[in-house]
Amino acid sequence: MADPSSVDAKENKFLKGSFAVVGIMSTLVIYGVLQEKIMRVPYGLNHEFFRHSLFLVFCNRITTSAVSFVFLLTSKKSLDPVAPIYKYGVVSISNILTTTCQYEALKYVSFPVQTLAKCAKMIPVMIWGTLIMQKKYKGPDYFLAVLVTIGCSLFILFPGASELSPNRKERESTVWGVSLMIGYLGFDGFTSTFQDKLFKGYDMGIYNQIFYTTLCSCILSLTGLMLQGNLLMAIDFVSRHKDCFFDIALLSTVATASQFFISYTIRTFGALTFATIMTTRQLVSILLSCVWFGHPLSVEQFIGAVIVFGSLYARSFIKSKAEKPLPPIHKLDEEASVPFKVIEQRGFH
């Protein structure tokens, strides 16, 4: 007869696991669909496109900053910055550039292309880790990085039929889109590595780091909008298109919520479980985008996707067998990078 306490423990773990999986999958999949809708689908009878990506960054960051401030107050922890403000600012600037490149790239490449390209972020993370943290990586790390790069290259260089449609040539520019994704990967790798250095160099709590980084991001993104003269234009756009306002509000909400699901998952089940969930989430996001927004995959793209996700799942398996974890691949956004890179060098979406 089974021990009742053991059964209860298993049920409790199952419930916690289900809560984590449903939370991460639902928020980040919704986040991915919304960001593609906002940046690639026209609004209103005149088919106007929303072009103010920095405004999305501002909305996401101010929401996250407000929520983290509430958590700091309720936890009765010190509101004083732990590190010099300029170090929060460095992370903030890099993060703003990361997210802006991510949103801007959606004007030129499809969401499936962008999502799969994000899997190659392990390469800049390894480069920045070597330069900033003096880390050393092993042969399997480089082998997996090469495999992921090959898979991503196939996905980008052999677009599906919808990407070659004549009526979309003005919106599609693979060269510029790929350049923005390279910028995204470079800035994202720097952000995660520098954040990792901050956590190791200072006794810094998660909400303290989140609050001051996103607060700096709010100030910088608002300043950028005002200097560009886009703030009033963005407000005018969302005031004329209520559905766009709703999309942006929901985007900011799920981006913030995803960060707390991520933090909960890593604390409760560890980075390996989180990495597996994130890999599955990326696969689901690509499939959903292909169905929802009409992005049929070419044969080469399908092969590229198999190579990438096969490599990522293989990495999770190898990591579970190793005594020491391999270097991290994934990060938030948004995502939602977004998005709180506290563990495994992940960032804001």
PyMOL commands that set and color helices and strands:
alter all, ss='L'
color gray80, all
select helices_A, chain A and resi 4-40+53-74+85-105+111-132+139-157+161-164+166-168+174-201+206-228+231-240+242-269+271-292+299-321
alter helices_A, ss='H'
color red, helices_A
deselect
rebuild
show_as cartoon
